Amino acid sequence: MTGKRFRKALFVFRRDLRLRDNTGLRAALEAAAEVVPAFIFDPRQTGPHAYRSENGPRLAALAEAVWSPADARGYGSFLRRLGALRPGLKAQGVTLAETACRPVIDAQAMPGKKAWRIKMTGNVPGTKVRYGRDGSDPMAHSQAYHRPFELKNGGVVRAALFDGRAAMAPPVELRLRKHLAAFAPVEVSASGSLRPEKGGEALLTDGLDGSLSHKDGAWLGVEGGDLEAVIDLGRVLPVRRVTARFLEHPAAWIFPPAAVGAVVSLDGREWTPAGALALPAADDFTVLRGRDAVLEFAPRPARYVRLQARGTGLCPAGHVGAGSKAWLFVDEIAVE
């Protein structure tokens, strides 16, 4: 009892069972020689309508923490049991976050081999990653992932996490774009600061589309300026379309280019205009999307393709950063 104000105290957990960062529990332990923990289920979480809202998964997690034996309790086993509840929860209109129940596909471009190295990881022990390379959904009999492998022909890879014969969540998808400029060397110049400062030009022809996060390492950014990229196809080929993908995320001060144009050349000295278009930004500053600038023209022979993207320069009026430098983010430049 030395230094303790109370012989015994009751500590009631309400919405969670956190221990390490629970300031209330810490105060009880400092004040009492003995602390009796208790958990009281909230009727709003355990009543007849509990599964009709976001409380469904929460109730399952609470049941796991309160009743499952400690030696049998684990995040992986919980996710597998939660998967069994998925059909019933879906029927009740409950949407479960599927991130933890889906594998991650990582692709690394290998320009020297003109191929991609594919690696897959799953975070649930006791499950298998199964995948297909033809764009179809993986099934229980689909190939199981064991080690990284290489792909040269592009296409669509889909993978899912399987617990026995059942997929725990819808599959994830990776698109590998094989086009005339895939793995081709690129020279980049910009009138603003580049991000990344070095090596970013390879991102423009690696055959991989970036996500909607500008921090995923797949985008080349220009702050407050324009971008020009010259692609060497290696030999003269018939070209009829150039497509460039841009990110639009005004909340991160990222805007699409005001204008996009392409010119082609046989020798890298004399250039012929191929196409141009405007890509107006949305009026909604909360939008988050990828924008494809597609330039189509009559087929013509070319070895070099130069893409020019004119940035907005500054954030527009009405934006929280109005007058400050805006970002231009570009990803894959596909030549067909």
C-alpha positions as CSV (number, residue, x, y, z in Angstrom):
1,M,0.0,0.0,0.0
2,T,3.0,2.3,0.1
3,G,2.3,5.4,-1.9
4,K,-1.2,4.0,-3.0
5,R,-4.3,6.0,-2.2
6,F,-6.7,3.0,-2.6
7,R,-6.6,-0.7,-1.7
8,K,-8.6,-1.8,-4.8
9,A,-10.0,0.0,-7.8
10,L,-12.3,-1.0,-10.7
11,F,-11.3,0.1,-14.1
12,V,-14.0,-0.1,-16.8
13,F,-13.0,-0.4,-20.5
14,R,-15.6,1.0,-22.8
15,R,-14.8,1.1,-26.5
16,D,-11.4,-0.7,-26.7
17,L,-8.9,-2.7,-24.7
18,R,-5.8,-0.7,-25.2
19,L,-3.2,-1.1,-22.4
20,R,0.1,0.5,-23.2
21,D,-1.2,4.0,-24.2
22,N,-4.3,4.0,-21.9
23,T,-3.8,7.1,-19.6
24,G,-6.8,6.2,-17.5
25,L,-5.5,2.7,-16.8
26,R,-2.1,4.1,-15.9
27,A,-3.7,6.5,-13.4
28,A,-5.6,3.6,-11.8
29,L,-2.5,1.5,-11.5
30,E,-0.7,4.5,-9.8
31,A,-3.5,5.1,-7.4
32,A,-4.5,1.6,-6.3
33,A,-2.7,-1.5,-5.0
34,E,-5.0,-3.7,-7.0
35,V,-6.9,-2.9,-10.2
36,V,-9.8,-5.0,-11.3
37,P,-10.4,-4.6,-15.1
38,A,-13.9,-4.9,-16.5
39,F,-15.4,-4.5,-20.0
40,I,-19.0,-3.5,-20.5
41,F,-20.5,-4.0,-23.9
42,D,-22.4,-1.0,-25.2
43,P,-25.9,-1.9,-26.3
44,R,-25.3,0.2,-29.4
45,Q,-22.6,-2.2,-30.4
46,T,-24.2,-5.5,-29.3
47,G,-27.9,-4.9,-29.8
48,P,-30.0,-6.4,-32.7
49,H,-28.9,-3.8,-35.1
50,A,-25.2,-3.9,-34.4
51,Y,-24.4,-5.6,-37.7
52,R,-26.3,-3.0,-39.7
53,S,-23.6,-0.3,-39.4
54,E,-19.8,0.0,-39.1
55,N,-20.1,-1.7,-35.7
56,G,-20.3,-5.1,-37.3
57,P,-16.5,-5.6,-37.7
58,R,-15.9,-3.8,-34.4
59,L,-18.2,-6.2,-32.6
60,A,-16.3,-9.1,-34.1
61,A,-13.0,-7.6,-33.0
62,L,-14.2,-7.0,-29.5
63,A,-15.5,-10.6,-29.3
64,E,-12.1,-11.8,-30.4
65,A,-10.3,-9.7,-27.7
66,V,-12.6,-10.6,-24.9
67,W,-13.4,-14.3,-25.4
68,S,-10.7,-15.9,-27.6
69,P,-8.0,-17.6,-25.5
70,A,-4.8,-15.6,-25.5
71,D,-2.8,-18.5,-26.9
72,A,-5.2,-18.9,-29.9
73,R,-5.6,-15.2,-30.5
74,G,-3.8,-13.5,-33.4
75,Y,-4.4,-11.0,-36.1
76,G,-4.0,-13.5,-38.9
77,S,-6.5,-16.0,-37.4
78,F,-8.9,-13.2,-36.6
79,L,-8.8,-12.0,-40.3
80,R,-9.6,-15.5,-41.4
81,R,-12.6,-15.8,-39.1
82,L,-13.7,-12.4,-40.1
83,G,-13.7,-13.5,-43.7
84,A,-16.3,-16.2,-42.8
85,L,-18.6,-13.3,-41.6
86,R,-18.1,-11.3,-44.8
87,P,-21.1,-12.7,-46.7
88,G,-23.5,-12.0,-43.8
89,L,-22.1,-8.5,-43.2
90,K,-22.3,-7.7,-46.9
91,A,-26.0,-8.8,-47.0
92,Q,-26.6,-6.4,-44.1
93,G,-25.0,-3.5,-46.1
94,V,-21.8,-3.5,-44.1
95,T,-18.6,-2.7,-46.1
96,L,-15.4,-4.2,-44.7
97,A,-12.1,-2.7,-45.3
98,E,-10.3,-5.2,-47.5
99,T,-6.7,-3.9,-47.4
100,A,-5.4,-6.4,-44.8
101,C,-7.0,-9.3,-46.6
102,R,-5.5,-8.5,-50.0
103,P,-1.9,-9.3,-51.2
104,V,0.5,-6.6,-52.4
105,I,1.9,-6.9,-55.9
106,D,5.2,-5.1,-56.4
107,A,6.7,-4.8,-59.9
108,Q,10.2,-3.7,-60.7
109,A,11.1,-2.6,-64.2
110,M,14.3,-4.2,-65.7
111,P,15.1,-2.2,-68.8
112,G,18.1,-4.3,-69.6
113,K,15.9,-7.4,-70.0
114,K,12.9,-5.5,-71.2
115,A,10.9,-7.2,-68.5
116,W,9.4,-6.8,-65.1
117,R,10.2,-8.6,-61.9
118,I,7.0,-9.4,-60.0
119,K,6.9,-9.9,-56.2
120,M,3.8,-10.7,-54.1
121,T,3.3,-10.6,-50.4
122,G,0.4,-11.5,-48.1
123,N,0.1,-10.4,-44.5
124,V,-2.2,-13.2,-43.1
125,P,-0.3,-16.3,-41.8
126,G,-1.7,-19.6,-43.0
127,T,-3.0,-18.3,-46.3
128,K,-1.7,-18.5,-49.9
129,V,-1.4,-15.9,-52.6
130,R,-2.9,-17.2,-55.9
131,Y,-2.7,-15.4,-59.1
132,G,-3.3,-15.3,-62.8
133,R,-1.5,-13.6,-65.7
134,D,-4.4,-13.3,-68.2
135,G,-6.5,-10.7,-66.4
136,S,-9.0,-13.3,-65.0
137,D,-9.8,-13.6,-61.3
138,P,-7.7,-16.1,-59.5
139,M,-9.5,-19.3,-58.3
140,A,-8.7,-22.0,-55.7
141,H,-6.9,-24.0,-58.4
142,S,-4.9,-21.0,-59.7
143,Q,-1.2,-20.9,-59.4
144,A,0.2,-20.3,-55.9
145,Y,2.9,-17.7,-55.5
146,H,6.2,-19.0,-54.1
147,R,9.0,-16.7,-55.3
148,P,9.5,-13.6,-57.6
149,F,9.2,-14.2,-61.3
150,E,9.8,-12.2,-64.5
151,L,7.3,-11.2,-67.2
152,K,8.2,-9.9,-70.6
153,N,4.9,-9.6,-72.5
154,G,2.9,-7.2,-70.3
155,G,-0.7,-7.8,-69.6
156,V,-2.8,-7.9,-66.4
157,V,-1.8,-9.8,-63.3
158,R,-4.5,-10.4,-60.7
159,A,-3.9,-11.9,-57.2
160,A,-5.9,-12.8,-54.2
161,L,-5.3,-14.2,-50.7
162,F,-6.8,-17.6,-50.2
163,D,-7.8,-19.3,-46.9
164,G,-8.2,-22.9,-48.1
165,R,-10.3,-22.7,-51.2
166,A,-12.0,-19.4,-50.4
167,A,-10.7,-15.9,-51.4
168,M,-10.6,-13.6,-48.4
169,A,-11.3,-10.5,-50.5
170,P,-11.6,-9.4,-54.1
171,P,-8.3,-9.6,-56.1
172,V,-5.8,-6.8,-56.6
173,E,-4.7,-6.0,-60.1
174,L,-1.4,-4.9,-61.7
175,R,-1.3,-3.7,-65.3
176,L,1.9,-4.0,-67.3
177,R,1.9,-1.8,-70.4
178,K,4.0,-3.1,-73.3
179,H,4.1,-0.4,-76.0
180,L,6.6,0.9,-78.5
181,A,8.3,3.2,-75.9
182,A,8.4,0.6,-73.0
183,F,11.8,0.6,-71.4
184,A,13.0,3.2,-74.0
185,P,15.6,5.8,-72.9
186,V,14.1,9.3,-72.1
187,E,15.7,12.7,-71.8
188,V,13.7,15.1,-69.6
189,S,14.0,18.9,-69.3
190,A,11.8,21.1,-67.1
191,S,11.5,24.8,-66.4
192,G,10.7,24.0,-62.7
193,S,12.2,21.8,-60.0
194,L,12.0,18.1,-60.6
195,R,10.9,15.4,-58.1
196,P,12.8,13.1,-58.0
197,E,15.8,15.3,-58.9
198,K,17.6,12.4,-60.6
199,G,16.5,9.2,-62.3
200,G,12.8,10.1,-62.6
201,E,12.9,10.0,-66.4
202,A,12.9,6.1,-66.2
203,L,9.4,6.3,-64.6
204,L,7.9,7.6,-67.8
205,T,8.5,4.5,-69.9
206,D,8.7,1.7,-67.3
207,G,5.3,0.3,-68.3
208,L,3.8,0.8,-64.8
209,D,0.9,3.1,-63.9
210,G,1.2,5.0,-60.7
211,S,-1.5,4.9,-58.1
212,L,-3.5,7.9,-57.1
213,S,-0.9,8.7,-54.5
214,H,1.8,11.1,-55.6
215,K,4.1,9.6,-52.9
216,D,4.1,6.1,-54.3
217,G,7.4,6.6,-56.2
218,A,5.8,6.1,-59.7
219,W,5.3,9.8,-60.7
220,L,7.7,12.4,-62.0
221,G,6.8,15.9,-60.6
222,V,7.6,19.4,-61.8
223,E,7.1,22.3,-59.5
224,G,5.9,25.6,-61.0
225,G,7.0,24.9,-64.6
226,D,6.7,22.9,-67.8
227,L,8.0,19.5,-68.8
228,E,9.5,18.2,-72.0
229,A,10.4,14.5,-72.5
230,V,12.2,13.1,-75.6
231,I,11.9,9.4,-76.1
232,D,14.2,7.4,-78.4
233,L,12.4,4.4,-79.8
234,G,15.7,2.9,-81.0
235,R,14.6,2.6,-84.6
236,V,12.2,4.1,-87.0
237,L,8.7,2.7,-86.4
238,P,5.2,3.7,-87.5
239,V,3.6,5.8,-84.8
240,R,-0.1,6.8,-84.6
241,R,-0.9,7.5,-80.9
242,V,0.9,9.1,-77.9
243,T,-0.8,8.9,-74.5
244,A,0.5,10.6,-71.3
245,R,-1.0,10.1,-67.9
246,F,-1.2,13.0,-65.4
247,L,-2.3,13.3,-61.8
248,E,-5.0,15.7,-60.7
249,H,-5.0,16.3,-56.9
250,P,-5.6,20.0,-56.1
251,A,-5.6,19.3,-52.3
252,A,-1.9,18.5,-52.8
253,W,-1.4,21.5,-55.1
254,I,-1.2,19.1,-58.1
255,F,-2.9,20.2,-61.3
256,P,-3.1,18.7,-64.8
257,P,-1.2,20.5,-67.6
258,A,-2.9,23.4,-69.4
259,A,-1.9,22.0,-72.7
260,V,-0.2,18.8,-74.0
261,G,1.5,18.4,-77.4
262,A,3.6,15.8,-79.3
263,V,6.1,16.1,-82.1
264,V,7.9,13.3,-83.9
265,S,11.2,13.1,-85.8
266,L,13.2,10.6,-87.8
267,D,16.6,12.0,-86.8
268,G,16.1,14.0,-83.6
269,R,16.8,17.3,-85.5
270,E,13.8,18.0,-87.7
271,W,10.5,17.7,-85.9
272,T,6.9,17.4,-87.2
273,P,3.9,18.3,-85.1
274,A,1.7,15.2,-84.4
275,G,-1.0,16.5,-82.1
276,A,-2.1,18.8,-79.3
277,L,-4.9,19.2,-76.8
278,A,-6.0,21.2,-73.8
279,L,-6.6,19.4,-70.5
280,P,-8.6,21.8,-68.3
281,A,-8.6,21.3,-64.6
282,A,-11.7,20.5,-62.6
283,D,-13.5,23.3,-60.8
284,D,-13.7,21.0,-57.8
285,F,-10.5,21.3,-55.7
286,T,-11.3,18.0,-53.9
287,V,-11.0,15.8,-57.0
288,L,-8.4,13.0,-57.0
289,R,-8.0,11.2,-60.3
290,G,-5.6,10.2,-63.1
291,R,-6.0,12.1,-66.4
292,D,-5.0,10.6,-69.8
293,A,-4.0,13.0,-72.6
294,V,-4.5,11.0,-75.8
295,L,-3.0,12.4,-79.0
296,E,-4.1,10.4,-82.1
297,F,-2.9,11.2,-85.6
298,A,-2.4,9.6,-89.0
299,P,0.4,6.9,-88.9
300,R,3.8,8.3,-89.6
301,P,7.4,7.0,-89.3
302,A,9.4,8.2,-86.3
303,R,12.3,7.2,-84.1
304,Y,12.0,10.1,-81.7
305,V,8.9,11.3,-79.9
306,R,8.9,14.6,-77.9
307,L,6.1,15.2,-75.4
308,Q,5.5,18.8,-74.2
309,A,3.3,19.5,-71.2
310,R,2.7,23.1,-70.2
311,G,2.0,23.4,-66.5
312,T,-0.4,25.7,-64.8
313,G,2.5,27.4,-63.1
314,L,0.6,28.8,-60.1
315,C,-2.3,27.5,-58.1
316,P,-5.5,29.2,-59.4
317,A,-7.7,31.8,-57.7
318,G,-9.9,30.3,-55.1
319,H,-7.4,27.6,-54.2
320,V,-5.9,27.7,-50.7
321,G,-2.5,28.0,-52.3
322,A,-3.5,30.6,-54.9
323,G,-0.5,32.4,-56.3
324,S,1.9,29.7,-55.1
325,K,3.7,27.3,-57.3
326,A,1.6,24.4,-58.6
327,W,2.8,20.9,-59.2
328,L,2.6,18.9,-62.5
329,F,2.8,15.1,-62.1
330,V,3.3,12.8,-65.1
331,D,3.6,9.0,-65.2
332,E,3.6,6.7,-68.2
333,I,4.1,8.0,-71.7
334,A,2.8,5.3,-74.0
335,V,3.7,5.3,-77.8
336,E,1.7,3.1,-80.2
